[in-house]
């Protein structure tokens, strides 16, 4: 009987740890997705910014 109680107690602790790991993994996954979206936004914003900077520089140099 004592052995069954010990097994049940250990099983409950294992289940609690698994639940905690699942929650942690979900929050990290959400953070990871947010970081990827931020990087993708920057990736699409950089080329037009560079083109605008080059055109502005050319106008400043040759516009006079």
PQR file of N, CA, C, O and H, with PARSE charges and radii, in Angstrom:
ATOM      1  N   UNK A   1       0.820  -1.192   0.000 -0.4000 1.5000
ATOM      2  CA  UNK A   1       0.000   0.000   0.000 -0.0000 2.0000
ATOM      3  C   UNK A   1       0.868   1.262   0.000  0.5500 1.7000
ATOM      4  O   UNK A   1       0.573   2.210  -0.729 -0.5500 1.4000
ATOM      5  N   UNK A   2       1.917   1.286   0.795 -0.4000 1.5000
ATOM      6  CA  UNK A   2       2.814   2.426   0.874 -0.0000 2.0000
ATOM      7  C   UNK A   2       3.480   2.671  -0.477  0.5500 1.7000
ATOM      8  O   UNK A   2       3.674   3.816  -0.884 -0.5500 1.4000
ATOM      9  H   UNK A   2       2.157   0.516   1.387  0.4000 1.0000
ATOM     10  N   UNK A   3       3.825   1.593  -1.161 -0.4000 1.5000
ATOM     11  CA  UNK A   3       4.469   1.702  -2.464 -0.0000 2.0000
ATOM     12  C   UNK A   3       3.526   2.352  -3.483  0.5500 1.7000
ATOM     13  O   UNK A   3       3.962   3.152  -4.311 -0.5500 1.4000
ATOM     14  H   UNK A   3       3.667   0.663  -0.830  0.4000 1.0000
ATOM     15  N   UNK A   4       2.258   2.013  -3.424 -0.4000 1.5000
ATOM     16  CA  UNK A   4       1.278   2.592  -4.345 -0.0000 2.0000
ATOM     17  C   UNK A   4       1.118   4.095  -4.106  0.5500 1.7000
ATOM     18  O   UNK A   4       0.977   4.869  -5.053 -0.5500 1.4000
ATOM     19  H   UNK A   4       1.903   1.363  -2.751  0.4000 1.0000
ATOM     20  N   UNK A   5       1.140   4.492  -2.857 -0.4000 1.5000
ATOM     21  CA  UNK A   5       1.022   5.914  -2.514 -0.0000 2.0000
ATOM     22  C   UNK A   5       2.242   6.672  -3.024  0.5500 1.7000
ATOM     23  O   UNK A   5       2.116   7.775  -3.555 -0.5500 1.4000
ATOM     24  H   UNK A   5       1.255   3.863  -2.088  0.4000 1.0000
ATOM     25  N   UNK A   6       3.419   6.081  -2.863 -0.4000 1.5000
ATOM     26  CA  UNK A   6       4.649   6.715  -3.332 -0.0000 2.0000
ATOM     27  C   UNK A   6       4.644   6.846  -4.852  0.5500 1.7000
ATOM     28  O   UNK A   6       5.037   7.884  -5.385 -0.5500 1.4000
ATOM     29  H   UNK A   6       3.522   5.184  -2.432  0.4000 1.0000
ATOM     30  N   UNK A   7       4.211   5.818  -5.540 -0.4000 1.5000
ATOM     31  CA  UNK A   7       4.144   5.861  -7.005 -0.0000 2.0000
ATOM     32  C   UNK A   7       3.153   6.936  -7.454  0.5500 1.7000
ATOM     33  O   UNK A   7       3.439   7.699  -8.376 -0.5500 1.4000
ATOM     34  H   UNK A   7       3.892   4.975  -5.107  0.4000 1.0000
ATOM     35  N   UNK A   8       2.005   6.995  -6.811 -0.4000 1.5000
ATOM     36  CA  UNK A   8       0.999   8.002  -7.157 -0.0000 2.0000
ATOM     37  C   UNK A   8       1.530   9.413  -6.898  0.5500 1.7000
ATOM     38  O   UNK A   8       1.275  10.328  -7.681 -0.5500 1.4000
ATOM     39  H   UNK A   8       1.773   6.375  -6.061  0.4000 1.0000
ATOM     40  N   UNK A   9       2.260   9.585  -5.810 -0.4000 1.5000
ATOM     41  CA  UNK A   9       2.830  10.888  -5.481 -0.0000 2.0000
ATOM     42  C   UNK A   9       3.865  11.308  -6.522  0.5500 1.7000
ATOM     43  O   UNK A   9       3.866  12.452  -6.978 -0.5500 1.4000
ATOM     44  H   UNK A   9       2.467   8.842  -5.174  0.4000 1.0000
ATOM     45  N   UNK A  10       4.733  10.391  -6.890 -0.4000 1.5000
ATOM     46  CA  UNK A  10       5.749  10.700  -7.903 -0.0000 2.0000
ATOM     47  C   UNK A  10       5.105  10.985  -9.256  0.5500 1.7000
ATOM     48  O   UNK A  10       5.538  11.886  -9.975 -0.5500 1.4000
ATOM     49  H   UNK A  10       4.732   9.462  -6.519  0.4000 1.0000
ATOM     50  N   UNK A  11       4.090  10.233  -9.596 -0.4000 1.5000
ATOM     51  CA  UNK A  11       3.388  10.452 -10.855 -0.0000 2.0000
ATOM     52  C   UNK A  11       2.751  11.838 -10.882  0.5500 1.7000
ATOM     53  O   UNK A  11       2.784  12.515 -11.910 -0.5500 1.4000
ATOM     54  H   UNK A  11       3.738   9.501  -9.012  0.4000 1.0000
ATOM     55  N   UNK A  12       2.180  12.259  -9.776 -0.4000 1.5000
ATOM     56  CA  UNK A  12       1.573  13.591  -9.692 -0.0000 2.0000
ATOM     57  C   UNK A  12       2.628  14.679  -9.876  0.5500 1.7000
ATOM     58  O   UNK A  12       2.377  15.676 -10.552 -0.5500 1.4000
ATOM     59  H   UNK A  12       2.154  11.710  -8.941  0.4000 1.0000
ATOM     60  N   UNK A  13       3.809  14.492  -9.277 -0.4000 1.5000
ATOM     61  CA  UNK A  13       4.885  15.476  -9.447 -0.0000 2.0000
ATOM     62  C   UNK A  13       5.369  15.518 -10.890  0.5500 1.7000
ATOM     63  O   UNK A  13       5.637  16.593 -11.426 -0.5500 1.4000
ATOM     64  H   UNK A  13       4.012  13.682  -8.728  0.4000 1.0000
ATOM     65  N   UNK A  14       5.479  14.362 -11.515 -0.4000 1.5000
ATOM     66  CA  UNK A  14       5.906  14.311 -12.916 -0.0000 2.0000
ATOM     67  C   UNK A  14       4.890  15.024 -13.806  0.5500 1.7000
ATOM     68  O   UNK A  14       5.265  15.786 -14.697 -0.5500 1.4000
ATOM     69  H   UNK A  14       5.261  13.489 -11.080  0.4000 1.0000
ATOM     70  N   UNK A  15       3.609  14.775 -13.564 -0.4000 1.5000
ATOM     71  CA  UNK A  15       2.568  15.434 -14.354 -0.0000 2.0000
ATOM     72  C   UNK A  15       2.607  16.948 -14.163  0.5500 1.7000
ATOM     73  O   UNK A  15       2.417  17.701 -15.118 -0.5500 1.4000
ATOM     74  H   UNK A  15       3.304  14.156 -12.840  0.4000 1.0000
ATOM     75  N   UNK A  16       2.849  17.389 -12.944 -0.4000 1.5000
ATOM     76  CA  UNK A  16       2.930  18.830 -12.674 -0.0000 2.0000
ATOM     77  C   UNK A  16       4.114  19.442 -13.414  0.5500 1.7000
ATOM     78  O   UNK A  16       3.998  20.531 -13.977 -0.5500 1.4000
ATOM     79  H   UNK A  16       3.003  16.778 -12.168  0.4000 1.0000
ATOM     80  N   UNK A  17       5.238  18.757 -13.416 -0.4000 1.5000
ATOM     81  CA  UNK A  17       6.415  19.255 -14.133 -0.0000 2.0000
ATOM     82  C   UNK A  17       6.160  19.296 -15.636  0.5500 1.7000
ATOM     83  O   UNK A  17       6.559  20.245 -16.311 -0.5500 1.4000
ATOM     84  H   UNK A  17       5.332  17.873 -12.959  0.4000 1.0000
ATOM     85  N   UNK A  18       5.503  18.276 -16.153 -0.4000 1.5000
ATOM     86  CA  UNK A  18       5.184  18.263 -17.581 -0.0000 2.0000
ATOM     87  C   UNK A  18       4.260  19.417 -17.952  0.5500 1.7000
ATOM     88  O   UNK A  18       4.452  20.064 -18.981 -0.5500 1.4000
ATOM     89  H   UNK A  18       5.180  17.505 -15.604  0.4000 1.0000
ATOM     90  N   UNK A  19       3.267  19.673 -17.120 -0.4000 1.5000
ATOM     91  CA  UNK A  19       2.365  20.798 -17.378 -0.0000 2.0000
ATOM     92  C   UNK A  19       3.134  22.118 -17.399  0.5500 1.7000
ATOM     93  O   UNK A  19       2.888  22.978 -18.244 -0.5500 1.4000
ATOM     94  H   UNK A  19       3.111  19.148 -16.283  0.4000 1.0000
ATOM     95  N   UNK A  20       4.062  22.264 -16.464 -0.4000 1.5000
ATOM     96  CA  UNK A  20       4.870  23.479 -16.409 -0.0000 2.0000
ATOM     97  C   UNK A  20       5.737  23.611 -17.658  0.5500 1.7000
ATOM     98  O   UNK A  20       5.863  24.705 -18.208 -0.5500 1.4000
ATOM     99  H   UNK A  20       4.261  21.565 -15.778  0.4000 1.0000
ATOM    100  N   UNK A  21       6.330  22.518 -18.106 -0.4000 1.5000
ATOM    101  CA  UNK A  21       7.157  22.549 -19.312 -0.0000 2.0000
ATOM    102  C   UNK A  21       6.332  22.866 -20.556  0.5500 1.7000
ATOM    103  O   UNK A  21       6.797  23.580 -21.445 -0.5500 1.4000
ATOM    104  H   UNK A  21       6.227  21.630 -17.659  0.4000 1.0000
ATOM    105  N   UNK A  22       5.132  22.348 -20.622 -0.4000 1.5000
ATOM    106  CA  UNK A  22       4.257  22.646 -21.761 -0.0000 2.0000
ATOM    107  C   UNK A  22       3.927  24.134 -21.793  0.5500 1.7000
ATOM    108  O   UNK A  22       3.979  24.750 -22.858 -0.5500 1.4000
ATOM    109  H   UNK A  22       4.754  21.768 -19.901  0.4000 1.0000
ATOM    110  N   UNK A  23       3.591  24.720 -20.651 -0.4000 1.5000
ATOM    111  CA  UNK A  23       3.296  26.162 -20.590 -0.0000 2.0000
ATOM    112  C   UNK A  23       4.518  26.985 -20.982  0.5500 1.7000
ATOM    113  O   UNK A  23       4.404  27.958 -21.727 -0.5500 1.4000
ATOM    114  H   UNK A  23       3.549  24.220 -19.786  0.4000 1.0000
ATOM    115  N   UNK A  24       5.682  26.595 -20.480 -0.4000 1.5000
ATOM    116  CA  UNK A  24       6.915  27.309 -20.807 -0.0000 2.0000
ATOM    117  C   UNK A  24       7.200  27.234 -22.299  0.5500 1.7000
ATOM    118  O   UNK A  24       7.580  28.233 -22.910 -0.5500 1.4000
ATOM    119  H   UNK A  24       5.775  25.804 -19.874  0.4000 1.0000
ATOM    120  N   UNK A  25       7.022  26.075 -22.882 -0.4000 1.5000
ATOM    121  CA  UNK A  25       7.270  25.892 -24.308 -0.0000 2.0000
ATOM    122  C   UNK A  25       6.307  26.731 -25.143  0.5500 1.7000
ATOM    123  O   UNK A  25       6.711  27.296 -26.160 -0.5500 1.4000
ATOM    124  H   UNK A  25       6.713  25.263 -22.386  0.4000 1.0000
ATOM    125  N   UNK A  26       5.063  26.821 -24.741 -0.4000 1.5000
ATOM    126  CA  UNK A  26       4.090  27.632 -25.471 -0.0000 2.0000
ATOM    127  C   UNK A  26       4.462  29.106 -25.433  0.5500 1.7000
ATOM    128  O   UNK A  26       4.375  29.794 -26.450 -0.5500 1.4000
ATOM    129  H   UNK A  26       4.735  26.362 -23.915  0.4000 1.0000
ATOM    130  N   UNK A  27       4.875  29.596 -24.270 -0.4000 1.5000
ATOM    131  CA  UNK A  27       5.232  31.012 -24.170 -0.0000 2.0000
ATOM    132  C   UNK A  27       6.487  31.315 -24.976  0.5500 1.7000
ATOM    133  O   UNK A  27       6.588  32.383 -25.580 -0.5500 1.4000
ATOM    134  H   UNK A  27       4.945  29.037 -23.444  0.4000 1.0000
ATOM    135  N   UNK A  28       7.432  30.403 -24.994 -0.4000 1.5000
ATOM    136  CA  UNK A  28       8.632  30.609 -25.807 -0.0000 2.0000
ATOM    137  C   UNK A  28       8.297  30.572 -27.287  0.5500 1.7000
ATOM    138  O   UNK A  28       8.865  31.329 -28.074 -0.5500 1.4000
ATOM    139  H   UNK A  28       7.349  29.536 -24.504  0.4000 1.0000
ATOM    140  N   UNK A  29       7.387  29.706 -27.666 -0.4000 1.5000
ATOM    141  CA  UNK A  29       6.972  29.631 -29.064 -0.0000 2.0000
ATOM    142  C   UNK A  29       6.300  30.907 -29.522  0.5500 1.7000
ATOM    143  O   UNK A  29       6.541  31.371 -30.636 -0.5500 1.4000
ATOM    144  H   UNK A  29       6.925  29.091 -27.027  0.4000 1.0000
ATOM    145  N   UNK A  30       5.456  31.485 -28.673 -0.4000 1.5000
ATOM    146  CA  UNK A  30       4.796  32.743 -29.007 -0.0000 2.0000
ATOM    147  C   UNK A  30       5.820  33.865 -29.141  0.5500 1.7000
ATOM    148  O   UNK A  30       5.723  34.685 -30.055 -0.5500 1.4000
ATOM    149  H   UNK A  30       5.260  31.108 -27.767  0.4000 1.0000
ATOM    150  N   UNK A  31       6.798  33.909 -28.241 -0.4000 1.5000
ATOM    151  CA  UNK A  31       7.849  34.916 -28.303 -0.0000 2.0000
ATOM    152  C   UNK A  31       8.669  34.743 -29.572  0.5500 1.7000
ATOM    153  O   UNK A  31       9.042  35.724 -30.215 -0.5500 1.4000
ATOM    154  H   UNK A  31       6.877  33.243 -27.499  0.4000 1.0000
ATOM    155  N   UNK A  32       8.947  33.511 -29.928 -0.4000 1.5000
ATOM    156  CA  UNK A  32       9.722  33.211 -31.130 -0.0000 2.0000
ATOM    157  C   UNK A  32       8.980  33.706 -32.374  0.5500 1.7000
ATOM    158  O   UNK A  32       9.590  34.303 -33.261 -0.5500 1.4000
ATOM    159  H   UNK A  32       8.644  32.713 -29.406  0.4000 1.0000
ATOM    160  N   UNK A  33       7.695  33.466 -32.442 -0.4000 1.5000
ATOM    161  CA  UNK A  33       6.895  33.925 -33.582 -0.0000 2.0000
ATOM    162  C   UNK A  33       6.912  35.449 -33.677  0.5500 1.7000
ATOM    163  O   UNK A  33       7.008  36.002 -34.773 -0.5500 1.4000
ATOM    164  H   UNK A  33       7.200  32.981 -31.722  0.4000 1.0000
ATOM    165  N   UNK A  34       6.819  36.123 -32.543 -0.4000 1.5000
ATOM    166  CA  UNK A  34       6.844  37.589 -32.539 -0.0000 2.0000
ATOM    167  C   UNK A  34       8.184  38.104 -33.058  0.5500 1.7000
ATOM    168  O   UNK A  34       8.222  39.068 -33.823 -0.5500 1.4000
ATOM    169  H   UNK A  34       6.741  35.674 -31.653  0.4000 1.0000
ATOM    170  N   UNK A  35       9.263  37.481 -32.654 -0.4000 1.5000
ATOM    171  CA  UNK A  35      10.587  37.901 -33.122 -0.0000 2.0000
ATOM    172  C   UNK A  35      10.733  37.698 -34.620  0.5500 1.7000
ATOM    173  O   UNK A  35      11.292  38.548 -35.314 -0.5500 1.4000
ATOM    174  H   UNK A  35       9.232  36.699 -32.032  0.4000 1.0000
ATOM    175  N   UNK A  36      10.233  36.580 -35.118 -0.4000 1.5000
ATOM    176  CA  UNK A  36      10.308  36.312 -36.557 -0.0000 2.0000
ATOM    177  C   UNK A  36       9.517  37.368 -37.331  0.5500 1.7000
ATOM    178  O   UNK A  36       9.995  37.870 -38.348 -0.5500 1.4000
ATOM    179  H   UNK A  36       9.779  35.890 -34.555  0.4000 1.0000
ATOM    180  N   UNK A  37       8.330  37.707 -36.867 -0.4000 1.5000
ATOM    181  CA  UNK A  37       7.511  38.721 -37.550 -0.0000 2.0000
ATOM    182  C   UNK A  37       8.214  40.079 -37.562  0.5500 1.7000
ATOM    183  O   UNK A  37       8.164  40.798 -38.560 -0.5500 1.4000
ATOM    184  H   UNK A  37       7.942  37.299 -36.040  0.4000 1.0000
ATOM    185  N   UNK A  38       8.863  40.427 -36.460 -0.4000 1.5000
ATOM    186  CA  UNK A  38       9.595  41.693 -36.395 -0.0000 2.0000
ATOM    187  C   UNK A  38      10.735  41.711 -37.400  0.5500 1.7000
ATOM    188  O   UNK A  38      10.930  42.705 -38.099 -0.5500 1.4000
ATOM    189  H   UNK A  38       8.904  39.843 -35.649  0.4000 1.0000
ATOM    190  N   UNK A  39      11.485  40.628 -37.477 -0.4000 1.5000
ATOM    191  CA  UNK A  39      12.582  40.550 -38.444 -0.0000 2.0000
ATOM    192  C   UNK A  39      12.072  40.613 -39.877  0.5500 1.7000
ATOM    193  O   UNK A  39      12.698  41.249 -40.726 -0.5500 1.4000
ATOM    194  H   UNK A  39      11.327  39.820 -36.909  0.4000 1.0000
ATOM    195  N   UNK A  40      10.960  39.973 -40.157 -0.4000 1.5000
ATOM    196  CA  UNK A  40      10.398  40.016 -41.504 -0.0000 2.0000
ATOM    197  C   UNK A  40       9.967  41.431 -41.875  0.5500 1.7000
ATOM    198  O   UNK A  40      10.145  41.849 -43.018 -0.5500 1.4000
ATOM    199  H   UNK A  40      10.451  39.456 -39.468  0.4000 1.0000
ATOM    200  N   UNK A  41       9.404  42.169 -40.927 -0.4000 1.5000
ATOM    201  CA  UNK A  41       9.022  43.554 -41.202 -0.0000 2.0000
ATOM    202  C   UNK A  41      10.239  44.388 -41.577  0.5500 1.7000
ATOM    203  O   UNK A  41      10.191  45.174 -42.524 -0.5500 1.4000
ATOM    204  H   UNK A  41       9.259  41.829 -39.998  0.4000 1.0000
ATOM    205  N   UNK A  42      11.323  44.218 -40.839 -0.4000 1.5000
ATOM    206  CA  UNK A  42      12.547  44.955 -41.140 -0.0000 2.0000
ATOM    207  C   UNK A  42      13.113  44.545 -42.485  0.5500 1.7000
ATOM    208  O   UNK A  42      13.625  45.385 -43.226 -0.5500 1.4000
ATOM    209  H   UNK A  42      11.362  43.579 -40.070  0.4000 1.0000
ATOM    210  N   UNK A  43      13.028  43.265 -42.808 -0.4000 1.5000
ATOM    211  CA  UNK A  43      13.582  42.783 -44.071 -0.0000 2.0000
ATOM    212  C   UNK A  43      12.894  43.457 -45.250  0.5500 1.7000
ATOM    213  O   UNK A  43      13.546  43.771 -46.246 -0.5500 1.4000
ATOM    214  H   UNK A  43      12.612  42.583 -42.206  0.4000 1.0000
ATOM    215  N   UNK A  44      11.607  43.679 -45.153 -0.4000 1.5000
ATOM    216  CA  UNK A  44      10.884  44.311 -46.254 -0.0000 2.0000
ATOM    217  C   UNK A  44      10.998  45.831 -46.229  0.5500 1.7000
ATOM    218  O   UNK A  44      10.729  46.474 -47.243 -0.5500 1.4000
ATOM    219  H   UNK A  44      11.078  43.423 -44.344  0.4000 1.0000
ATOM    220  N   UNK A  45      11.380  46.411 -45.127 -0.4000 1.5000
ATOM    221  CA  UNK A  45      11.483  47.868 -45.024 -0.0000 2.0000
ATOM    222  C   UNK A  45      12.852  48.389 -45.453  0.5500 1.7000
ATOM    223  O   UNK A  45      12.962  49.544 -45.864 -0.5500 1.4000
ATOM    224  H   UNK A  45      11.598  45.889 -44.303  0.4000 1.0000
ATOM    225  N   UNK A  46      13.880  47.578 -45.369 -0.4000 1.5000
ATOM    226  CA  UNK A  46      15.237  48.053 -45.641 -0.0000 2.0000
ATOM    227  C   UNK A  46      15.470  48.406 -47.114  0.5500 1.7000
ATOM    228  O   UNK A  46      15.997  49.488 -47.375 -0.5500 1.4000
ATOM    229  H   UNK A  46      13.790  46.640 -45.036  0.4000 1.0000
ATOM    230  N   UNK A  47      15.115  47.572 -48.088 -0.4000 1.5000
ATOM    231  CA  UNK A  47      15.406  47.932 -49.489 -0.0000 2.0000
ATOM    232  C   UNK A  47      14.804  49.272 -49.937  0.5500 1.7000
ATOM    233  O   UNK A  47      15.523  50.062 -50.549 -0.5500 1.4000
ATOM    234  H   UNK A  47      14.687  46.693 -47.876  0.4000 1.0000
ATOM    235  N   UNK A  48      13.541  49.567 -49.670 -0.4000 1.5000
ATOM    236  CA  UNK A  48      13.036  50.886 -50.085 -0.0000 2.0000
ATOM    237  C   UNK A  48      13.752  52.041 -49.379  0.5500 1.7000
ATOM    238  O   UNK A  48      13.927  53.112 -49.959 -0.5500 1.4000
ATOM    239  H   UNK A  48      12.957  48.926 -49.173  0.4000 1.0000
ATOM    240  N   UNK A  49      14.155  51.824 -48.152 -0.4000 1.5000
ATOM    241  CA  UNK A  49      14.876  52.859 -47.415 -0.0000 2.0000
ATOM    242  C   UNK A  49      16.236  53.122 -48.051  0.5500 1.7000
ATOM    243  O   UNK A  49      16.654  54.273 -48.174 -0.5500 1.4000
ATOM    244  H   UNK A  49      14.012  50.954 -47.681  0.4000 1.0000
ATOM    245  N   UNK A  50      16.921  52.064 -48.452 -0.4000 1.5000
ATOM    246  CA  UNK A  50      18.226  52.211 -49.106 -0.0000 2.0000
ATOM    247  C   UNK A  50      18.060  52.930 -50.444  0.5500 1.7000
ATOM    248  O   UNK A  50      18.846  53.821 -50.767 -0.5500 1.4000
ATOM    249  H   UNK A  50      16.580  51.129 -48.352  0.4000 1.0000
ATOM    250  N   UNK A  51      17.062  52.560 -51.213 -0.4000 1.5000
ATOM    251  CA  UNK A  51      16.818  53.221 -52.500 -0.0000 2.0000
ATOM    252  C   UNK A  51      16.542  54.705 -52.288  0.5500 1.7000
ATOM    253  O   UNK A  51      17.081  55.543 -53.011 -0.5500 1.4000
ATOM    254  H   UNK A  51      16.423  51.837 -50.951  0.4000 1.0000
ATOM    255  N   UNK A  52      15.727  55.033 -51.325 -0.4000 1.5000
ATOM    256  CA  UNK A  52      15.424  56.438 -51.042 -0.0000 2.0000
ATOM    257  C   UNK A  52      16.676  57.195 -50.609  0.5500 1.7000
ATOM    258  O   UNK A  52      16.866  58.348 -50.995 -0.5500 1.4000
ATOM    259  H   UNK A  52      15.290  54.352 -50.737  0.4000 1.0000
ATOM    260  N   UNK A  53      17.516  56.566 -49.823 -0.4000 1.5000
ATOM    261  CA  UNK A  53      18.752  57.215 -49.373 -0.0000 2.0000
ATOM    262  C   UNK A  53      19.698  57.458 -50.543  0.5500 1.7000
ATOM    263  O   UNK A  53      20.313  58.521 -50.633 -0.5500 1.4000
ATOM    264  H   UNK A  53      17.362  55.629 -49.510  0.4000 1.0000
ATOM    265  N   UNK A  54      19.817  56.487 -51.433 -0.4000 1.5000
ATOM    266  CA  UNK A  54      20.699  56.645 -52.599 -0.0000 2.0000
ATOM    267  C   UNK A  54      20.174  57.750 -53.510  0.5500 1.7000
ATOM    268  O   UNK A  54      20.950  58.584 -53.978 -0.5500 1.4000
ATOM    269  H   UNK A  54      19.318  55.624 -51.359  0.4000 1.0000
ATOM    270  N   UNK A  55      18.877  57.767 -53.764 -0.4000 1.5000
ATOM    271  CA  UNK A  55      18.301  58.823 -54.607 -0.0000 2.0000
ATOM    272  C   UNK A  55      18.505  60.188 -53.964  0.5500 1.7000
ATOM    273  O   UNK A  55      18.841  61.151 -54.653 -0.5500 1.4000
ATOM    274  H   UNK A  55      18.247  57.090 -53.384  0.4000 1.0000
ATOM    275  N   UNK A  56      18.309  60.283 -52.666 -0.4000 1.5000
ATOM    276  CA  UNK A  56      18.521  61.556 -51.965 -0.0000 2.0000
ATOM    277  C   UNK A  56      19.971  62.003 -52.067  0.5500 1.7000
ATOM    278  O   UNK A  56      20.247  63.184 -52.273 -0.5500 1.4000
ATOM    279  H   UNK A  56      18.037  59.501 -52.106  0.4000 1.0000
ATOM    280  N   UNK A  57      20.894  61.063 -51.924 -0.4000 1.5000
ATOM    281  CA  UNK A  57      22.315  61.395 -52.034 -0.0000 2.0000
ATOM    282  C   UNK A  57      22.648  61.862 -53.445  0.5500 1.7000
ATOM    283  O   UNK A  57      23.387  62.831 -53.616 -0.5500 1.4000
ATOM    284  H   UNK A  57      20.669  60.103 -51.757  0.4000 1.0000
ATOM    285  N   UNK A  58      22.112  61.184 -54.456 -0.4000 1.5000
ATOM    286  CA  UNK A  58      22.370  61.584 -55.840 -0.0000 2.0000
ATOM    287  C   UNK A  58      21.795  62.966 -56.137  0.5500 1.7000
ATOM    288  O   UNK A  58      22.431  63.768 -56.822 -0.5500 1.4000
ATOM    289  H   UNK A  58      21.511  60.397 -54.317  0.4000 1.0000
ATOM    290  N   UNK A  59      20.619  63.245 -55.636 -0.4000 1.5000
ATOM    291  CA  UNK A  59      20.017  64.567 -55.836 -0.0000 2.0000
ATOM    292  C   UNK A  59      20.847  65.626 -55.124  0.5500 1.7000
ATOM    293  O   UNK A  59      21.044  66.718 -55.657 -0.5500 1.4000
ATOM    294  H   UNK A  59      20.103  62.594 -55.080  0.4000 1.0000
ATOM    295  N   UNK A  60      21.331  65.322 -53.940 -0.4000 1.5000
ATOM    296  CA  UNK A  60      22.143  66.289 -53.196 -0.0000 2.0000
ATOM    297  C   UNK A  60      23.464  66.557 -53.905  0.5500 1.7000
ATOM    298  O   UNK A  60      23.952  67.687 -53.906 -0.5500 1.4000
ATOM    299  H   UNK A  60      21.171  64.435 -53.507  0.4000 1.0000
ATOM    300  N   UNK A  61      24.045  65.520 -54.510 -0.4000 1.5000
ATOM    301  CA  UNK A  61      25.349  65.681 -55.164 -0.0000 2.0000
ATOM    302  C   UNK A  61      25.197  66.342 -56.533  0.5500 1.7000
ATOM    303  O   UNK A  61      25.900  67.305 -56.840 -0.5500 1.4000
ATOM    304  H   UNK A  61      23.649  64.602 -54.509  0.4000 1.0000
ATOM    305  N   UNK A  62      24.290  65.834 -57.347 -0.4000 1.5000
ATOM    306  CA  UNK A  62      24.180  66.282 -58.732 -0.0000 2.0000
ATOM    307  C   UNK A  62      23.069  67.303 -58.957  0.5500 1.7000
ATOM    308  O   UNK A  62      22.914  67.804 -60.070 -0.5500 1.4000
ATOM    309  H   UNK A  62      23.718  65.052 -57.098  0.4000 1.0000
ATOM    310  N   UNK A  63      22.324  67.609 -57.957 -0.4000 1.5000
ATOM    311  CA  UNK A  63      21.208  68.532 -58.109 -0.0000 2.0000
ATOM    312  C   UNK A  63      21.612  69.988 -58.153  0.5500 1.7000
ATOM    313  O   UNK A  63      20.804  70.843 -58.515 -0.5500 1.4000
ATOM    314  H   UNK A  63      22.450  67.202 -57.052  0.4000 1.0000
ATOM    315  N   UNK A  64      22.833  70.282 -57.796 -0.4000 1.5000
ATOM    316  CA  UNK A  64      23.271  71.683 -57.746 -0.0000 2.0000
ATOM    317  C   UNK A  64      23.771  72.160 -59.048  0.5500 1.7000
ATOM    318  O   UNK A  64      24.176  73.316 -59.168 -0.5500 1.4000
ATOM    319  H   UNK A  64      23.489  69.587 -57.502  0.4000 1.0000
TER
END
